[in-house]
Amino acid sequence: MYKNPVLNADYSDPDVIRVGDRFYLVASSFDAVPGLPILESYDLVNWRLIGRALARQLPLDRYSVTQHGNGVWAPALRFHNGEFYLYYPDPDFGIYMVKAKNAAGPWSQPLLVKAAKGWIDPCPLWDEDGKAYLVSGLAGSRAGAKSVLIISRMKPDGTELLDGGAIVYDGHGEDSTIEGPKLYKRHGYYYIFAPAGGVPTGWQVVLRSRNIFGPYERRKVLQQGTTTINGPHQGAWVDTGTGEDWFLHFQDRGWLGRVVHLEPMKWADDWPEIGDEAQGPIGQPVLSYRKPKTLHPSTPRNPADSDEFNEAALGLQWQWQADPEPTWSFPSQALGVLRLIDTPAPPQAHNLWNTPAVLLQKLPAPRLMATTKLKATILNQGDRAGLILLGKDYGALALTKTEHGNVLRQLLCMSANLGTSERIVAEVPLSQDDVYLRVAVDEGSVSFSYSVDGKEFRPIGQRFMAQPGIWIGAKVGIFASGVTDHGEFGYADFDWFRLTALP
């Protein structure tokens, strides 16, 4: 048996394929770098993070600063002619493609296959006759139009669209905000799986036609129903190779992000039936179910989170808030630490929300503690380093150098996305330059504590409620920042970063 969600973390807009006995999942990454996480599973339930397909976001001048909510929107992953093809949209620039022989990488540099503002959510299909197509949606915020799905002819090598596309479905009637399409072919039918109705409250639609350009028949196949799983949509159909079919989709959990659910699926009269249909002809999400019958046995595992910083490279779980500069951080296998340099924030960064050099990862559960051991070599007054829980509201613990010596501050910033300033909620003097920092998250309630010896932790400051970012959940991580932009910068050595379940 398994219990939903199978990924209780922010893997938004998942797409899934099977290659041999393994499954691969990709998700949106927006402005976080490196982007496009690639996860691997043998059973659709237990997943591990094996790579990221996007080392830096293009164009470089655009993504050298934070771009919350922009960047990589809903991607699609396919395996064709012995290669993995990954298409992703940037709603301000168009549709890109990267490819690789191995899902773990290395991946090619992004290729812009369609320069078009507002074109989003692409998914390719290579037909039996060798022709290739791409389905996509439109973002009203950029294109001035939405709620339609478009299919374009594409070069067989997947590198360029051959025409301006044709509308194959208009959802303005019963499927407003239809988007995130996934394109398949089965038994002579072309299928488009697409969510509609908006992220928090929507449903899953399936369209089918004998002609790829339509007209398409429509059927609603998944909705919230009597469950607590709101907006069950935006996902992918995958077969197991053992005769079973399954559907993965996300659910918007607010501050936790968009978590991933697994639904049983079967075919009847060449229509998919998804989830639990005991309450009526339209399926609703299952809370638990028997595990899929797959080609390979599996063991329990999760995407990486804790990090001992004992390797010569950053763990795959970590992401920056913009394309990183080469001097922001230095992992050291020799020292067994991650060294963050006290990089000055750009002038336009009024707070840490808009500071690129903040190193973050997803929250892997709704109840957890994150603890890190920090030793700071602070050279300049005002330099600081610490632990942060970041969303539109954020809280942080920062070891800071003042004119009176080192202090530990709890900082809060409400509506950080609006450019508000931090306020110091609590402050304690420190006679040492090393300290243990901890943040606890209990169903969204966030509190901080610290220790000077790693044994006794003392609470500091006040609680606040975690808030999501823009299209993403809150994140946890570490930072170091300075106030001077010349001479030698100070630095902070993080010995380890450990995530544990709350007792």
Steps between C-alpha positions, in 0.01 A plus 500: 500500500596863460363822642453830315675729442789289373717813485399723790708788370478774239544320167266717297358404159643147494553308180595131511621242250622140515819386328559129546444411866546854630276803529620858465326812630567865417341805662490878469781696664410864422794729588693250716842395368604234414157424362289218357538225762520145366372227734520124454283220635444128456146496638344851458489531880863526615701768320856628507648815347762402241573824317395839371465574132562876516833622640429866428194687378501697177526783418783550750448873551134441589565226757801653672244651738202339674193449281239352734222327306683527168732256328423130456128424491337159433744274310455174310738204479510241220736224386551487123763331282712407800502850652311688768333815366383760749290797389435790735344843463621836618181709475699814413716351226353182353551125495839338556630146451787315669596137444727231643603138448475441875222642716754589769686712244693663358225694323545719194485878510146640464385546141219748433267307269223764503556866584157609619394695806222326691538154344510253787476134605640323191487125439632319190374195313682302232244317285539160333548665158805692620322833532537699823264735681494721807198592709508813716283747686488876535562715809254788518747710700739508201308400189180689571316174435448177694273195535595358161729214396718525189671232293793585275690297246859441604820390327552127551823574687301708749706816451249740346128556452395511136191719522311743722280232649126431484244512780371148561291569811333810641423468870325832552168323544534219753878483546622849578875527558571173327879458489782253571413263211668161456477338155476122442388251235324168571293265284488754217374783726692813584449593864558828678498481881458853634399671827238772510323722750807646671764354728327497842153395381528336159451159342658271240369484145583248229443576131516246217488508121588282202664808343773681687351837404153401619218535553546353850244331722513604866460317829564608860684213670620624841369750755514564874164338567446415866873501580726767651729488195435836337581569135609148403647563157812587293675171466586205281385154392759224517490123447701258710601250233300236690160588354408769754436873450543777756458876520714741702382853577561781744293657775557859616575496875575873534812556713617139444474536124356269238526141618475192275228234514479163324165376368400160358381519141335266252354523151135444406372555144828678424444756776716517813338451840706648781486469878203381705173488304288371787332841538408538132628487143764768561792370703628655820841462668586199712656541844671161487513210258698190414840570351549470124620172356826599336792336321754554776483459880552814706598615845384803698687817405448873477658792316812625680456766769761489784858575398822436693694720255773238471509493119676711240168613349170635625224247556229483233238625747649850512397792279589870480256785444672599174780385272791466743832680479808278533606666829180456698585162647772237521429144615806343660544127534835569668349725769165321520307828473311716256652847494268786411668830424351819651391619157346849502137508397415706190379855566142416395475218756310648794497167681598134457200432274681693226854390588632254238766336721260311727533120488168319544322166472141381504324413825475119490214466750242710688661428840878520527807654659800635311823544697836627381839559658659829398841657558535854369820683415353849486732776381272797466241657726151413372601170344272213593428133438228264610191285451179607323142383437405697189165584344312824440541532877829372635691449820870453554768454764809702414839513669593864445804714572418831673716774651455325835595154373311198369128471561239245401184655362162362416369692202148515361390651171129513424393549135861473392385473140376860525845628594442547873796513734598244760449568867707365787269305728762373745873538553750326726876566527740220412854471631589243233493480122337156474139415580232239432183635337162327478163568341192287570195486273181350642223506239608850400577640846868600501727547803875546548752391760877495541773326697859586589598140572278293271313347793274755666288703259345825617196653330548845351260756358142436402303256290355584161298314240681376191381647172550376145714675245371581152368173351717307749503395864717641775866392500765447765868575466812693588660828403796731549498864401729800533479876487822599320569445131879528508796341674485155653159369601433296810349154480294241684581129523194277531608166646173320427128552439263237640128457454309281744137425569343685790448276805 
